[in-house]
Amino acid sequence: MSKLLDRFLEYVRIDTQSNPDHSATPSTEKQWNLARYLQNELETMGLTDVVLDEHCYLSARLPTNTETAAPVIGFIAHMDTAPDFSGHQVNPQIIKNYDGKAIELGQQFTLCPSEFPELDNCLNKTLITTDGSTLLGADNKAGIAEILTAVDYLIAHPEIPHAEIRIGFTPDEEIGRGANLFDVGSFGADFAYTIDGGPLGEFQYENFNASAAKINVTGQSVHPGHAKNKLVNAMLIAAEFIGEMPSDETPQTTEGYQGFYHLKTMESSVTETTMNWIIRDFDPEKQTARKQFITDKVAEFNYRYGEHRLSLELTDNYRNMREVIEPKKDIINLAIKAIETAEVRPVIIPIRGGTDGARLSFKGLPCPNIFTGGYNFHGPYEFICLEDMEKTVEVLVNIAQLAPQTFNNHEH
């Protein structure tokens, strides 16, 4: 699997951070660097229909080599890395035969098993970590490396009958735009899998319903020496608002299927303070209730402090893909069988976040999510196990190979 490691190391060294403050697609020019690199690699591998469009969406096709009826399967990953932490000059560290001890990353960051117990799952494996100065970029360059290594394996082993595979690499997933301009029709797959999950065995086909609430508080500035009964401090109103939100319904207090409110960013001054909240729940009715709660809270504060003191912009981002995917049991069963065939125990859990697959599912491309082998995405503590990446490759090969057997009565 040296090709897998070499690919991954090459990809993570290419800076591809997206930028939510830029409205263009892609949001950063540097995402083109990886896209063009991958375009050349796909062409060199001999894949057909390699297309890099004007918005940095890259696609390719591996034709089927069997006459057995089977669906066209998509494998999808995203090229950008999160804007949460630096992705410039990534310098991966490779730790062979991990011994279970704390790992000094650099920059005063330490991967310690007492703080990150998931390290216990990686004993005697090869770890790839950061050097503490950047994120790693396994989210989602591991997925890209795994997809191409799996396809490379199928090309090198023509004796393995497999379904037609469509490859799709997207920009700007980390800022919620990866599916915006994804052309499901031209992609041509019957269903797909995003290779964008975490630890070994994870398989996911449900995610949060997601909404965003932008709340603007307008204050009134007066010289503090003459401010009595005149000054209105927008920051203090915002602080009061935050204090009245449910303290036990935040990301740090919830898990599993529990939803939350999360104050993501805030820009503040006496005259104007803006809070950006994200609202998450798996249950659509509970999500509706959460949106109503924050709407009512804004109205309550306007009653308390004067009409139009607070304004609210409430938008829906994506929905739980479970309602699209769960009725399509064959797609779920194929992935589970492929994971089990790789001698891995499937871990079926909800995604406490979003994925391109959620929006693609509602655009007509059912798209569950498969593990990459990575942990602690979006920061300096990010790491991944090479042996688990190899298992992902095996799972993808199994999916391609098992599909003709599973869907032998499939009609396109």
Protein Blocks (a to p, Z undefined) as FASTA:
>chain_A
ZZmmmmmmmmmmpccbdcfkbmbdcfbfklmmmmmmmmmmmmmnopahiacdfkopacdd
dddfbfbdcddddddddfbdcfkbccehiacdddehiehiacdfbghiacdfklmmmlmm
mgoiacdddehlacfhlammlmmmmmmmmmmmmmmmmmlccddddddddehklnopmmmm
mcfklnopabdcddfbfcehiacfbdcdddddddddddddddfklmgokbccfklmmmmm
mmmpcfklcfklgghjbccdddfbdcddfkbccdddddddfblklmmmmmmmmmmmmmmm
mmmnoghkbccddddfbdcfklmmmmmmmlmmmmmmmmmmnopacdddddebddfklmmm
mnopacddddehiahehiakbccdfklmmmmmmmmmmmmmmmmmmmmmbcZZ
